[in-house]
């Protein structure tokens, strides 16, 4: 059923779901995996559940994102939310809306991306749903687990004196999108936009190290840190010189003809979003995992306030109700 000439409307729901679900599979001691009316999950000390959507025209453009990358990205952005609770992702469900003219080859490519990213995260696909629509919507529900006796790492636990740590290199996705919009589809930054690299294992490492709070960087480093500090009733000071910088960012800004390369790079890093690294706080004396770079400290102050080298900056980034700021 992967002939490009066969459309979703011609193949029917059962055939599409068969491609999306793959072979019947179940995770661990789940009594029922995919292929039935619902999956039945095995017992767990604590279950972590999150869901998110990718909507064509709002979150992605078909001319900039392949079907396989769309599948990977939809899974990755949900997995990062599970990791941000200090858990490991184990199961994935997918809800898909596509136009009837979508080909089964495109569905196959999407499914390949979904399953490959789930496997990289240590998860399996246990179910899904399909409907027709005028444009593409991919909704993923990610389920994770915490080991017996382990508490989730919440967003509201930061305290004065904690250090702020970040995984990965912020701004790569935003720079990649700028390059794609300028007609430059190749290179590591464009790939970083198409498929974020979720830091599998680092949420668990942060929890085991004693992190006081944790979140993922999806809406922009500054906006997500402001949200963390607001939830915790504290403020934060960032050290610009401590921010981990990908040298590719400056090269990208120069190639795009930026009037102020440093300012554009900083905008990408602070407000770009969709890097899906983890942002955490670590109390004094806590051994910070190697994957985290210390970029600032938590202090008493106006909840949600973030200062950069002593200067306040209003967060830009993404607001799900308003779009980009």
N, C-alpha and C positions, 0 to 999 in steps of 0.2 A: 504493500500500500504506500510505497514511496514514489510512485510515478508522478512526476511534476504535473502531468495533465489532469490528475485526479484531484478534485477540490474537496474541501470539507463538506460542502453541501451534498456532493455526490456520494462521498464515503459514508456519511452518517455518524452519529454520536458515538456509537459503540466502537467503531473503528478508530476514531480519534482518541478516545479514552484509552484504548488498548495501546496505542503508540505512546501517549503521555505517561501511562502508568508503568509500562514495561512489564517484565515477567512478574507474576505474583511473588511478593516478598514480604517478610515481616521482620521487625527489629527485635533482636534478643528474645525475650520471653513473651512477646505480644501473642495473645491467643489467635487473633485474626489480623492479617496484613491487608494489602490492597486486593481488589477484585470482588469484594462483597459490598453490601449496602453501606457499611461503615467499617473502619478499622477498630479493633479492640486492643487497647494498649495494656501492656503488662504493668505490674505494680512498680511504684517509684516512691522514694522518700519525698521528693518535691518535683513537680512538673512545671516547666517554664514554657509559656505559650506566647507567641507574638504573630501578628499578621500585618502585611503591607501590600500595596498595589503599585503597579507600573501602568500608567495610562498613556496611550499613544497621543502625542501632541502636547502633553503636560510634562511627562517624565522622560520621554524618549522620542526620537524621530526614526522612522523606519529607514530613511536614507542614510542614517549615520550608524545604525546598529543592526547587526546581522541577527537572524533568528536564534542562532546558537548562543551568541553573546547575550541576547535578551533573556534567554533561559537562565544562563549563569548569573547574570546580574540580579534577576528577580530572587533567586535563591540566596545569593551572597548578602544582599542588604537585609534580609530577614535573619540569616544566621548571625550577623553581627549584633543584632539586638539580643539574641540568646546569649552570645558570648559576653555581652555587657552586663549580664546578671551573674557572671561567674560560673556559668553552666556550660555544658557541651550539647551541641545540637544532635538529635538522634533521628528525627522524623520530619518529613516534609509533605504537605498537601498543596495541591495546585488547583486554582479555579481560573478558567480561561474563557475569555470572550473574543471571538474573531469573526470577521466577515465570512460569509459562505464561500466566497471566491478564493479564500486562502487554500493553498495547495497542501496535500499530504506530505510532500517533500519539506515544505516549510514547517509543518507540525513536527516532522521527524527531527529536523534540525533543532527546533525549540526543545524537544524532549531530550535530545542528546546533551544540550547545554544544562538543562535542569538536573539530569541524572549525574553528569560529570561533576557539577559544582556540589551537589548533595554528597557525592562520594568523597570529594576532597574534604568536606566538612565532617565526615564520619556519619552521615545520615542516609536514610533510605526514603524513597517516595512511597507513601502508604495510602494515597487516594487523591481524588480531585473531582472537578465538575467542569462542564462545558456548556456554553450558550452562544448564540449568534449575536453579533453587534455590528455597528457601522464602522467601528475602529477596534484596535487591539487593546485588551486589558488583561494583564497577568497578575493574579492575586495569589500570594503564597502565604501559607501558615506554617511557621516553623515551631517545632516542639523540641524542648531540651530537658535534661534532667540534672539534678544535683545529687551528689552522693549522700548516703545516710548521715544525718546529723549536720550537714553543711547548710549554712544560711546563705541566701542570695545576697549579692552585693548591690545595695540600693543606690539610687541617685542622690539621696538626701542625707548622706552620712558624713560629708566633709566637715572638718573642724579647723579652727585657727591653728596654725603651725604645721598642718599637713603640706606635703609637697605634691605638686601637680605633675602627673606623668602622662606621656602621649606615645602611642605606638605609630610606627610608619612615618611617612613624609607628607605633611599636609600640603594641599594645593595642587596636587598632581592631576586630580580629576578635572578641576576647573580649568587648568591650563590645557588639558587634553581636549576639552569641549571647545575652547577658544580656537585651538588649532583645527579641529574638525570643521567648525563653522567657517574657517578661513580656507577650507578646501585642502587641508593637509591631513589625510586619514591615516598616515603611517607613523610609527614610532612608539616609544614606551609611554608617553603621556596620553596619546590617543587611546592606547590599549587600557590605560588606567581608568579612563572615563568609561569605556565600554564595559569593562568587567573589573570592579573593585576587588582587591586582594584582601579578604578578611583574615585577621590574625588568629587563626585557629589555635587554641591552646592557651592564649594569653589571658583570657578571662579567668580561666581556672588558675593560672599562675598568679594573677593579681589577688584572687580570693584567698589562695593558700598563703600568700605573703602577708595578708592582713590589710588589704586595701579598704579604706573607709567608705569610698563611693566609686561608682563606675558608670560610664555611659559610652555610647558610640558616637563618632563624629559623622553625622549624616547631613546636618543642616548648616554646617560651618563651625570651625573650631571655636570662634568667639561666641556664637549663638549657643552652642551646646555647653560650653563652659559656663556661660551666664545662666543657662537653665539649671545646671548642676548647683551652682552657688546659690541661686534663688531658692531652690528646693531645700538646700541645707541651711539657709539663713545666714550666709556668710558672703564675703567678697574674695576676690583673687587678684594677685599681682603676677603678670607675665613678664618674663625677661626675653626681649626680642632676640638678643644674641644667643639665647639658649635654644631657640626654635630650630629643629632639624630641617635643613634646606636641601632640596634636590637641586643640583646645579643645572639640571635640564630646564628649570623654571626660568632662569635668567636668559638662557639661550632662546627659549620660546618667546619671552617678552620682547627680546631684541628682534627676533625674526618677524614679529607682528608689528614692528615699528612703534613700540610704546614710547611716549614722550618721556616718561619716568619709569625706567625698568624696575628699580627697587620698589617703587610704590605699587606697581602692578603685581609684582611677586608677592608683596605683603598682603595685598587684597586677596589674591588667590589662596594664600596660606590661612588667612584668618576668616575669610568669608565664603570661600569656594564651596565647601561641603562635598558630600558624596565620596569622601575618601574611605569611610567606614573603618577607620582605625579606632582604637579604644582610648578613652580619656579617663584617667583615674586619679584618686588622691590617696596618699600614703602617709600614715602618721609618723612622727619622729621615731627613729629607732627601728622602723620597719625596713626590711631588706627589699628594695625595689627590684622586680624582675628585670633581667637584661633587656627585654624587648621594649621597655619604657624609657623614654628620654625625659628627664626632669626639666620642665619649662617654666616653673613658677611656684608660688606658694599661696596658701589659703590664709586669710586674715579675717579678723572681725571687721565689719563694715556694712554698708548698705547691701542687703541681699540682692544678688545678681550683678553687682558692680564688678567690672573687670578693668584693671588698669594695665597699660602696656608701657613699661619704663616710666611709670609715674603719671601717665596721661590716660584719661578715660577715652574709650572709643565705643561708639554705639554699634552693636552687632548688625552686620548685614546678613548674608546667607539666605537660607530658604525658610519660608513660613508656609506650611502646608495649606493654609486657608487663603494666603495672599500671593503665593509664588515667590520669586526672587526679589530681594530688596537691594 
